[in-house]
Amino acid sequence: MEEERFDLGHTVKKIFAIGIVAWLIFIGFIALMTLVGIVIAIPLLKKAYGMMSSGGGESCSHEKHKVRFPICKAKAKFYGEKIE
């Protein structure tokens, strides 16, 4: 009758390999979520910049957006001239 012997070195190697694979999958998942976030954020940032800037796609006179941005109501004076 043979007894099974527990090989500690082999078990540690397997646990280490499983840990490395799990770590790489986790890092890949974080990288994928970062890329998805960037892809979603870029158009939103462009739209927000367009709404905030005076030269944006939507004119301030239409006021289509719900939030009123200060740039639409801003008045500035340059060399004594009033610009709206």
The first five atom37 places (N, CA, C, CB, O) and aatype in JSON, in Angstrom:
{
  "aatype": [12, 6, 6, 6, 1, 13, 3, 10, 7, 8, 16, 19, 11, 11, 9, 13, 0, 9, 7, 9, 19, 0, 17, 10, 9, 13, 9, 7, 13, 9, 0, 10, 12, 16, 10, 19, 7, 9, 19, 9, 0, 9, 14, 10, 10, 11, 11, 0, 18, 7, 12, 12, 15, 15, 7, 7, 7, 6, 15, 4, 15, 8, 6, 11, 8, 11, 19, 1, 13, 14, 9, 4, 11, 0, 11, 0, 11, 13, 18, 7, 6, 11, 9, 6],
  "atom_mask": [
    [1, 1, 1, 1, 1],
    [1, 1, 1, 1, 1],
    [1, 1, 1, 1, 1],
    [1, 1, 1, 1, 1],
    [1, 1, 1, 1, 1],
    [1, 1, 1, 1, 1],
    [1, 1, 1, 1, 1],
    [1, 1, 1, 1, 1],
    [1, 1, 1, 0, 1],
    [1, 1, 1, 1, 1],
    [1, 1, 1, 1, 1],
    [1, 1, 1, 1, 1],
    [1, 1, 1, 1, 1],
    [1, 1, 1, 1, 1],
    [1, 1, 1, 1, 1],
    [1, 1, 1, 1, 1],
    [1, 1, 1, 1, 1],
    [1, 1, 1, 1, 1],
    [1, 1, 1, 0, 1],
    [1, 1, 1, 1, 1],
    [1, 1, 1, 1, 1],
    [1, 1, 1, 1, 1],
    [1, 1, 1, 1, 1],
    [1, 1, 1, 1, 1],
    [1, 1, 1, 1, 1],
    [1, 1, 1, 1, 1],
    [1, 1, 1, 1, 1],
    [1, 1, 1, 0, 1],
    [1, 1, 1, 1, 1],
    [1, 1, 1, 1, 1],
    [1, 1, 1, 1, 1],
    [1, 1, 1, 1, 1],
    [1, 1, 1, 1, 1],
    [1, 1, 1, 1, 1],
    [1, 1, 1, 1, 1],
    [1, 1, 1, 1, 1],
    [1, 1, 1, 0, 1],
    [1, 1, 1, 1, 1],
    [1, 1, 1, 1, 1],
    [1, 1, 1, 1, 1],
    [1, 1, 1, 1, 1],
    [1, 1, 1, 1, 1],
    [1, 1, 1, 1, 1],
    [1, 1, 1, 1, 1],
    [1, 1, 1, 1, 1],
    [1, 1, 1, 1, 1],
    [1, 1, 1, 1, 1],
    [1, 1, 1, 1, 1],
    [1, 1, 1, 1, 1],
    [1, 1, 1, 0, 1],
    [1, 1, 1, 1, 1],
    [1, 1, 1, 1, 1],
    [1, 1, 1, 1, 1],
    [1, 1, 1, 1, 1],
    [1, 1, 1, 0, 1],
    [1, 1, 1, 0, 1],
    [1, 1, 1, 0, 1],
    [1, 1, 1, 1, 1],
    [1, 1, 1, 1, 1],
    [1, 1, 1, 1, 1],
    [1, 1, 1, 1, 1],
    [1, 1, 1, 1, 1],
    [1, 1, 1, 1, 1],
    [1, 1, 1, 1, 1],
    [1, 1, 1, 1, 1],
    [1, 1, 1, 1, 1],
    [1, 1, 1, 1, 1],
    [1, 1, 1, 1, 1],
    [1, 1, 1, 1, 1],
    [1, 1, 1, 1, 1],
    [1, 1, 1, 1, 1],
    [1, 1, 1, 1, 1],
    [1, 1, 1, 1, 1],
    [1, 1, 1, 1, 1],
    [1, 1, 1, 1, 1],
    [1, 1, 1, 1, 1],
    [1, 1, 1, 1, 1],
    [1, 1, 1, 1, 1],
    [1, 1, 1, 1, 1],
    [1, 1, 1, 0, 1],
    [1, 1, 1, 1, 1],
    [1, 1, 1, 1, 1],
    [1, 1, 1, 1, 1],
    [1, 1, 1, 1, 1]
  ],
  "atom_positions": [
    [[0.83, -1.17, 0.0], [0.0, 0.0, 0.0], [0.88, 1.24, 0.0], [-0.95, 0.0, 1.2], [1.77, 1.4, 0.83]],
    [[0.59, 2.12, -0.96], [1.39, 3.35, -1.05], [0.68, 4.48, -0.35], [1.67, 3.72, -2.51], [-0.54, 4.63, -0.44]],
    [[1.46, 5.27, 0.34], [0.9, 6.46, 0.97], [1.19, 7.67, 0.09], [1.5, 6.68, 2.4], [2.26, 7.81, -0.49]],
    [[0.19, 8.52, 0.0], [0.42, 9.76, -0.75], [1.2, 10.72, 0.13], [-0.92, 10.4, -1.23], [0.87, 10.93, 1.3]],
    [[2.23, 11.29, -0.47], [3.02, 12.26, 0.29], [2.64, 13.66, -0.17], [4.55, 12.0, 0.12], [2.43, 13.91, -1.35]],
    [[2.57, 14.53, 0.79], [2.23, 15.93, 0.51], [3.51, 16.65, 0.12], [1.55, 16.62, 1.75], [4.47, 16.7, 0.89]],
    [[3.51, 17.22, -1.09], [4.69, 17.94, -1.58], [4.45, 19.43, -1.4], [4.98, 17.6, -3.09], [3.71, 20.06, -2.16]],
    [[5.08, 19.99, -0.39], [4.89, 21.4, -0.06], [5.4, 22.32, -1.17], [5.58, 21.73, 1.25], [4.77, 23.33, -1.47]],
    [[6.53, 21.98, -1.76], [7.1, 22.83, -2.82], [6.19, 22.93, -4.03], [0.0, 0.0, 0.0], [6.01, 24.01, -4.59]],
    [[5.62, 21.81, -4.43], [4.72, 21.8, -5.59], [3.46, 22.6, -5.29], [4.35, 20.35, -5.98], [2.97, 23.33, -6.15]],
    [[2.93, 22.47, -4.09], [1.72, 23.2, -3.69], [1.98, 24.71, -3.66], [1.23, 22.72, -2.31], [1.14, 25.49, -4.11]],
    [[3.12, 25.1, -3.13], [3.47, 26.53, -3.08], [3.61, 27.09, -4.49], [4.78, 26.75, -2.27], [3.18, 28.21, -4.75]],
    [[4.22, 26.32, -5.39], [4.36, 26.77, -6.78], [2.99, 26.98, -7.44], [5.18, 25.76, -7.6], [2.79, 27.96, -8.15]],
    [[2.06, 26.05, -7.19], [0.72, 26.17, -7.76], [0.0, 27.4, -7.2], [-0.1, 24.91, -7.48], [-0.62, 28.16, -7.95]],
    [[0.09, 27.59, -5.89], [-0.56, 28.75, -5.27], [0.04, 30.05, -5.81], [-0.42, 28.69, -3.73], [-0.69, 31.01, -6.06]],
    [[1.35, 30.08, -5.97], [2.03, 31.26, -6.51], [1.57, 31.54, -7.94], [3.56, 31.09, -6.46], [1.3, 32.68, -8.3]],
    [[1.5, 30.48, -8.77], [1.07, 30.65, -10.16], [-0.38, 31.13, -10.23], [1.22, 29.33, -10.93], [-0.7, 32.01, -11.03]],
    [[-1.24, 30.58, -9.4], [-2.65, 31.02, -9.37], [-2.74, 32.47, -8.92], [-3.48, 30.11, -8.44], [-3.54, 33.23, -9.46]],
    [[-1.94, 32.85, -7.94], [-1.92, 34.24, -7.48], [-1.47, 35.2, -8.57], [0.0, 0.0, 0.0], [-2.06, 36.27, -8.74]],
    [[-0.43, 34.82, -9.3], [0.07, 35.68, -10.4], [-1.0, 35.83, -11.49], [1.38, 35.09, -11.01], [-1.23, 36.93, -11.98]],
    [[-1.65, 34.73, -11.85], [-2.7, 34.79, -12.88], [-3.86, 35.67, -12.41], [-3.2, 33.36, -13.24], [-4.37, 36.49, -13.17]],
    [[-4.28, 35.49, -11.16], [-5.38, 36.31, -10.63], [-4.99, 37.79, -10.6], [-5.76, 35.83, -9.22], [-5.81, 38.65, -10.9]],
    [[-3.76, 38.07, -10.23], [-3.28, 39.46, -10.19], [-3.28, 40.07, -11.59], [-1.86, 39.53, -9.58], [-3.69, 41.22, -11.76]],
    [[-2.82, 39.32, -12.59], [-2.8, 39.84, -13.96], [-4.21, 40.06, -14.49], [-2.03, 38.87, -14.88], [-4.46, 41.03, -15.2]],
    [[-5.13, 39.17, -14.17], [-6.52, 39.36, -14.58], [-7.1, 40.61, -13.92], [-7.38, 38.12, -14.23], [-7.82, 41.37, -14.56]],
    [[-6.79, 40.82, -12.66], [-7.26, 42.01, -11.94], [-6.7, 43.29, -12.56], [-6.87, 41.94, -10.46], [-7.44, 44.26, -12.77]],
    [[-5.41, 43.3, -12.86], [-4.79, 44.47, -13.49], [-5.39, 44.71, -14.88], [-3.25, 44.28, -13.61], [-5.62, 45.86, -15.26]],
    [[-5.65, 43.66, -15.63], [-6.3, 43.79, -16.94], [-7.7, 44.36, -16.83], [0.0, 0.0, 0.0], [-8.1, 45.19, -17.65]],
    [[-8.44, 43.93, -15.82], [-9.79, 44.44, -15.6], [-9.75, 45.93, -15.26], [-10.5, 43.66, -14.49], [-10.55, 46.71, -15.78]],
    [[-8.83, 46.33, -14.4], [-8.68, 47.76, -14.04], [-8.31, 48.57, -15.28], [-7.61, 47.94, -12.93], [-8.83, 49.67, -15.48]],
    [[-7.4, 48.05, -16.11], [-7.0, 48.76, -17.33], [-8.18, 48.89, -18.29], [-5.84, 48.04, -18.01], [-8.36, 49.94, -18.91]],
    [[-8.96, 47.83, -18.43], [-10.13, 47.87, -19.31], [-11.16, 48.89, -18.83], [-10.78, 46.49, -19.41], [-11.71, 49.64, -19.64]],
    [[-11.42, 48.93, -17.54], [-12.37, 49.9, -17.0], [-11.85, 51.33, -17.17], [-12.64, 49.6, -15.51], [-12.63, 52.26, -17.39]],
    [[-10.55, 51.5, -17.06], [-9.96, 52.83, -17.28], [-10.16, 53.27, -18.73], [-8.46, 52.83, -16.93], [-10.53, 54.41, -18.99]],
    [[-9.91, 52.37, -19.66], [-10.11, 52.72, -21.08], [-11.57, 53.03, -21.38], [-9.63, 51.58, -21.98], [-11.87, 53.98, -22.11]],
    [[-12.48, 52.25, -20.82], [-13.91, 52.51, -21.03], [-14.28, 53.87, -20.44], [-14.77, 51.39, -20.39], [-15.03, 54.63, -21.06]],
    [[-13.76, 54.18, -19.27], [-14.03, 55.48, -18.65], [-13.5, 56.63, -19.49], [0.0, 0.0, 0.0], [-14.16, 57.67, -19.61]],
    [[-12.33, 56.46, -20.07], [-11.76, 57.51, -20.91], [-12.6, 57.7, -22.17], [-10.29, 57.18, -21.28], [-12.87, 58.83, -22.58]],
    [[-13.01, 56.59, -22.78], [-13.83, 56.67, -24.0], [-15.15, 57.37, -23.71], [-14.09, 55.26, -24.58], [-15.65, 58.13, -24.54]],
    [[-15.72, 57.13, -22.55], [-16.99, 57.79, -22.17], [-16.75, 59.24, -21.8], [-17.66, 57.04, -21.0], [-17.58, 60.1, -22.12]],
    [[-15.64, 59.54, -21.13], [-15.41, 60.88, -20.6], [-15.03, 61.9, -21.67], [-14.33, 60.83, -19.56], [-15.4, 63.07, -21.56]],
    [[-14.32, 61.5, -22.7], [-13.84, 62.47, -23.7], [-15.0, 63.2, -24.38], [-12.99, 61.76, -24.76], [-14.96, 64.43, -24.44]],
    [[-16.02, 62.52, -24.9], [-17.13, 63.27, -25.5], [-17.87, 64.16, -24.5], [-18.11, 62.32, -26.15], [-18.33, 65.25, -24.84]],
    [[-17.99, 63.67, -23.26], [-18.67, 64.48, -22.25], [-17.87, 65.75, -21.93], [-18.88, 63.66, -20.97], [-18.44, 66.83, -21.75]],
    [[-16.55, 65.6, -21.86], [-15.71, 66.77, -21.61], [-15.76, 67.76, -22.77], [-14.26, 66.35, -21.36], [-15.79, 68.97, -22.56]],
    [[-15.79, 67.24, -24.0], [-15.9, 68.13, -25.17], [-17.22, 68.89, -25.13], [-15.79, 67.32, -26.48], [-17.26, 70.09, -25.41]],
    [[-18.31, 68.19, -24.79], [-19.61, 68.84, -24.73], [-19.64, 69.89, -23.62], [-20.72, 67.81, -24.52], [-20.16, 70.99, -23.81]],
    [[-19.08, 69.55, -22.46], [-19.05, 70.5, -21.35], [-18.2, 71.71, -21.7], [-18.51, 69.83, -20.08], [-18.55, 72.84, -21.36]],
    [[-17.07, 71.49, -22.38], [-16.23, 72.61, -22.78], [-16.97, 73.5, -23.77], [-14.91, 72.11, -23.38], [-16.89, 74.73, -23.71]],
    [[-17.69, 72.86, -24.69], [-18.47, 73.64, -25.67], [-19.56, 74.45, -24.99], [0.0, 0.0, 0.0], [-19.86, 75.57, -25.42]],
    [[-20.15, 73.91, -23.95], [-21.2, 74.64, -23.24], [-20.61, 75.77, -22.4], [-22.01, 73.69, -22.35], [-21.24, 76.81, -22.21]],
    [[-19.4, 75.56, -21.89], [-18.78, 76.56, -21.02], [-18.12, 77.69, -21.81], [-17.75, 75.9, -20.13], [-18.09, 78.83, -21.36]],
    [[-17.61, 77.37, -22.98], [-16.89, 78.38, -23.75], [-17.86, 79.23, -24.56], [-15.85, 77.73, -24.67], [-18.96, 78.78, -24.9]],
    [[-17.45, 80.42, -24.86], [-18.32, 81.33, -25.61], [-18.4, 80.94, -27.07], [-17.82, 82.76, -25.48], [-19.39, 81.28, -27.74]],
    [[-17.42, 80.26, -27.59], [-17.42, 79.86, -29.0], [-17.92, 78.46, -29.2], [0.0, 0.0, 0.0], [-17.57, 77.83, -30.2]],
    [[-18.72, 77.94, -28.29], [-19.19, 76.56, -28.35], [-20.24, 76.37, -29.43], [0.0, 0.0, 0.0], [-20.66, 77.31, -30.09]],
    [[-20.65, 75.12, -29.59], [-21.63, 74.78, -30.61], [-22.99, 75.39, -30.32], [0.0, 0.0, 0.0], [-23.66, 75.86, -31.24]],
    [[-23.4, 75.4, -29.07], [-24.69, 75.98, -28.72], [-24.5, 77.42, -28.28], [-25.39, 75.16, -27.6], [-23.6, 77.74, -27.5]],
    [[-25.31, 78.26, -28.8], [-25.22, 79.67, -28.45], [-25.79, 79.91, -27.06], [-25.95, 80.54, -29.5], [-26.71, 79.21, -26.63]],
    [[-25.25, 80.88, -26.38], [-25.73, 81.2, -25.04], [-27.13, 81.82, -25.1], [-24.76, 82.16, -24.34], [-27.87, 81.78, -24.12]],
    [[-27.49, 82.39, -26.22], [-28.79, 83.06, -26.31], [-29.94, 82.05, -26.31], [-28.84, 83.92, -27.57], [-31.05, 82.4, -25.92]],
    [[-29.68, 80.83, -26.74], [-30.75, 79.84, -26.78], [-31.06, 79.28, -25.4], [-30.38, 78.71, -27.72], [-32.21, 78.96, -25.11]],
    [[-30.07, 79.15, -24.55], [-30.22, 78.63, -23.19], [-30.94, 77.28, -23.21], [-30.99, 79.63, -22.32], [-31.91, 77.09, -22.47]],
    [[-30.48, 76.33, -24.03], [-31.1, 75.02, -24.1], [-30.74, 74.14, -22.9], [-30.69, 74.33, -25.38], [-31.5, 73.24, -22.54]],
    [[-29.61, 74.41, -22.3], [-29.21, 73.56, -21.17], [-29.87, 74.02, -19.89], [-27.68, 73.57, -21.01], [-30.19, 75.2, -19.73]],
    [[-30.07, 73.08, -18.98], [-30.79, 73.37, -17.75], [-29.96, 74.22, -16.79], [-31.2, 72.09, -17.07], [-30.5, 75.07, -16.09]],
    [[-28.65, 73.98, -16.77], [-27.77, 74.71, -15.85], [-27.32, 75.98, -16.56], [-26.54, 73.84, -15.41], [-26.86, 75.93, -17.7]],
    [[-27.44, 77.07, -15.9], [-27.01, 78.34, -16.5], [-25.55, 78.58, -16.12], [-27.91, 79.53, -16.03], [-25.21, 78.68, -14.95]],
    [[-24.73, 78.67, -17.12], [-23.3, 78.84, -16.89], [-22.96, 80.32, -16.8], [-22.49, 78.16, -18.01], [-23.55, 81.13, -17.51]],
    [[-22.03, 80.67, -15.95], [-21.65, 82.08, -15.79], [-21.11, 82.71, -17.07], [-20.62, 82.22, -14.7], [-21.23, 83.92, -17.27]],
    [[-20.5, 81.9, -17.94], [-19.91, 82.46, -19.16], [-20.99, 83.05, -20.06], [-19.12, 81.38, -19.92], [-20.72, 83.98, -20.82]],
    [[-22.22, 82.53, -19.98], [-23.31, 83.04, -20.82], [-23.79, 84.4, -20.34], [-24.47, 82.05, -20.85], [-24.29, 85.19, -21.13]],
    [[-23.65, 84.67, -19.07], [-24.12, 85.94, -18.51], [-22.98, 86.92, -18.26], [-24.86, 85.68, -17.22], [-23.21, 88.03, -17.78]],
    [[-21.78, 86.51, -18.58], [-20.62, 87.35, -18.26], [-20.58, 88.59, -19.15], [-19.32, 86.54, -18.41], [-20.89, 88.55, -20.34]],
    [[-20.19, 89.66, -18.55], [-19.97, 90.9, -19.28], [-18.58, 91.39, -18.91], [-21.08, 91.99, -18.96], [-18.22, 91.42, -17.73]],
    [[-17.81, 91.76, -19.91], [-16.44, 92.2, -19.64], [-16.19, 93.52, -20.34], [-15.4, 91.14, -20.08], [-16.82, 93.83, -21.36]],
    [[-15.27, 94.27, -19.8], [-14.9, 95.55, -20.42], [-13.43, 95.45, -20.82], [-15.15, 96.77, -19.43], [-12.58, 95.08, -20.02]],
    [[-13.16, 95.79, -22.06], [-11.81, 95.86, -22.56], [-11.6, 97.25, -23.12], [-11.54, 94.76, -23.63], [-12.24, 97.63, -24.1]],
    [[-10.72, 98.0, -22.53], [-10.41, 99.36, -22.97], [-11.64, 100.22, -23.08], [-9.7, 99.33, -24.31], [-11.79, 101.0, -24.03]],
    [[-12.53, 100.09, -22.13], [-13.71, 100.94, -22.08], [-14.89, 100.44, -22.92], [0.0, 0.0, 0.0], [-15.95, 101.04, -22.88]],
    [[-14.72, 99.35, -23.66], [-15.83, 98.83, -24.45], [-16.56, 97.75, -23.66], [-15.32, 98.27, -25.8], [-15.96, 96.98, -22.91]],
    [[-17.85, 97.72, -23.85], [-18.65, 96.71, -23.16], [-18.95, 95.58, -24.14], [-19.97, 97.34, -22.61], [-19.52, 95.8, -25.21]],
    [[-18.55, 94.37, -23.76], [-18.75, 93.19, -24.61], [-19.7, 92.24, -23.9], [-17.4, 92.49, -24.95], [-19.49, 91.91, -22.73]],
    [[-20.72, 91.8, -24.6], [-21.69, 90.87, -24.01], [-21.56, 89.52, -24.65], [-23.12, 91.39, -24.16], [-22.29, 88.59, -24.29]]
  ]
}
